[in-house]
Amino acid sequence: MKLHELKNVPGAVHRKKRVGCGEGGGHGKTSTKGGKGQTARSGGSIRPGFEGGQMPLYRKLPHRGFNNYNHRVETAVVNIGALAGLDAAVTEVDAGVLATHGLIRAGETSVKILGDGELGRALKVTAARFSGSAKAKIEKAGGQAIVA
């Protein structure tokens, strides 16, 4: 059996439902939309939570409480391979150096160093977090991985 010889199981493929094409087709007149009203109109869908113009429940209830999303700390990730591409004059790497070289956005302070790539020289890297392989590669190259 080859891919071009495969056939669907009988009953697996249905013809497309054509609505509004006359009474003889079985889906004429109201075109499967039921009677008259808001939902029978074109584009007639009512958004979730809509209560017909009555003040909806979500607006009646007070909104208060803690939200973790507003207090999240986004961590920028940088691979070892990107550190290897820095200028030879750079010996100490921190968030400021990474931002000036365009590896992270300016203002980001939380950085995690990941171990993809190789490092051929000793660097003193200061970051919030290191993966195990990244720390091992930095120390193998004679550098230091400092958790700030």
C-alpha positions in Angstrom: 0.0 0.0 0.0 1.3 3.4 -1.0 0.2 6.9 0.2 -1.6 7.7 -3.1 -3.6 4.5 -2.8 -5.1 5.3 0.6 -8.9 5.9 0.7 -11.1 7.3 3.4 -13.4 5.0 5.4 -16.9 5.2 4.0 -18.8 7.9 5.8 -15.7 9.8 6.8 -16.2 12.6 4.2 -19.4 14.6 4.2 -20.6 17.1 1.6 -20.5 20.7 2.7 -23.8 22.0 4.2 -25.1 24.7 1.8 -27.7 26.9 3.5 -30.0 29.4 2.0 -30.2 27.7 -1.4 -33.9 27.0 -1.6 -36.4 24.8 0.2 -35.5 21.8 -1.8 -32.1 21.6 -0.3 -33.5 21.1 3.2 -31.7 24.2 4.6 -33.7 27.0 3.0 -36.0 29.7 4.5 -34.3 30.3 7.9 -31.1 28.7 6.8 -30.7 26.6 10.0 -30.9 29.7 12.2 -34.3 29.0 13.7 -36.8 31.8 14.0 -36.4 35.6 13.9 -34.4 37.7 16.3 -30.9 38.8 17.2 -29.1 35.5 16.6 -30.8 35.0 13.2 -29.3 38.1 11.8 -26.1 38.2 9.8 -23.1 38.5 12.1 -25.6 37.8 14.9 -23.6 36.4 17.8 -23.8 37.7 21.3 -20.6 38.0 23.2 -20.1 35.9 26.4 -21.4 37.7 29.5 -23.9 39.8 27.6 -27.2 40.0 29.4 -29.5 41.8 26.9 -28.5 45.3 28.0 -29.0 44.7 31.7 -26.0 45.6 33.8 -23.9 42.5 33.6 -22.7 40.6 36.6 -19.0 41.2 36.0 -19.8 45.0 36.2 -21.9 44.7 39.3 -19.3 42.9 41.4 -16.3 44.7 42.9 -12.9 44.1 41.4 -10.3 43.8 44.0 -7.6 41.4 45.0 -4.1 40.3 44.2 -2.9 39.5 40.7 0.4 37.7 40.2 0.7 38.8 36.6 1.2 42.4 37.6 4.2 41.5 39.8 5.9 39.1 37.5 9.7 39.3 36.9 10.5 38.5 33.3 13.8 36.8 32.8 15.9 37.4 29.6 17.8 34.4 28.4 21.2 34.5 26.8 23.2 31.6 25.4 26.9 30.9 26.0 27.4 31.1 22.2 26.3 34.7 22.3 28.8 35.5 25.1 31.6 34.1 22.9 30.7 36.6 20.2 31.4 39.6 22.5 34.4 41.9 22.0 37.8 40.5 23.2 38.2 43.5 25.4 35.2 42.5 27.5 36.2 40.4 30.5 33.3 41.1 32.9 29.7 40.5 31.7 26.6 41.7 33.4 23.1 42.9 32.4 24.4 46.4 31.4 27.1 44.9 29.1 24.6 42.6 27.5 22.2 45.5 26.9 24.9 47.7 25.3 25.8 44.8 22.9 22.1 44.2 22.0 21.7 40.8 23.5 18.9 41.8 25.9 16.6 44.9 26.1 17.8 47.9 28.0 16.4 48.0 31.5 16.1 44.2 31.9 18.0 43.2 35.0 17.0 39.5 35.5 19.1 37.4 33.1 19.5 33.6 32.8 22.5 32.2 31.0 21.9 29.0 29.1 24.5 26.5 27.9 23.9 26.4 24.1 27.2 27.0 22.3 30.9 27.1 23.3 33.0 29.6 25.2 36.7 29.8 24.4 37.9 32.4 26.9 37.7 33.3 30.6 34.8 35.6 31.4 33.4 36.8 34.8 29.7 36.5 34.2 27.2 38.0 36.7 23.5 37.0 36.2 20.4 36.1 38.2 20.5 32.4 37.2 22.6 29.9 35.3 21.8 26.6 33.8 24.0 23.7 35.0 25.6 23.3 31.6 26.3 27.0 31.3 28.0 27.2 34.7 30.1 24.2 33.8 31.2 25.7 30.5 32.1 29.1 32.0 34.2 27.5 34.7 35.8 25.0 32.2 36.9 28.1 30.2 38.6 29.5 33.3 35.9 32.1 34.1 33.5 32.7 37.0 29.7 32.4 37.2 28.4 34.8 39.8 24.8 34.6 40.9 23.5 38.1 41.6 
